[in-house]
Amino acid sequence: MKVAVTVSLKDGVLDPQGKAVEHALHNLGFANVTEVRVGKVISFDIEATDAAQARSQAGEMGRRLLANTVIERFDVQVQP
């Protein structure tokens, strides 16, 4: 199964990379863009008996390694 874990900073955590991207977009003429947040997507294949098992394992991976749960949140998407 294909799994994608999306990691992003929690609300209220300063995102300097997001601010830099927002500033650059404004300089390019996209003045209507606000509140830019930058994250990451970790994609991988996993052998699992069903989507629930894959989601559970990916969630554990997110908590233990892929995200710093003090300042980041993550979301798991599973495609069979």
Summary of the structure (lengths in Angstrom):
residues: 80
radius of gyration: 15.7
end to end distance: 4.7
largest distance: 49.2
contacts: 183
relative contact order: 0.34
helix: 35%
strand: 28%
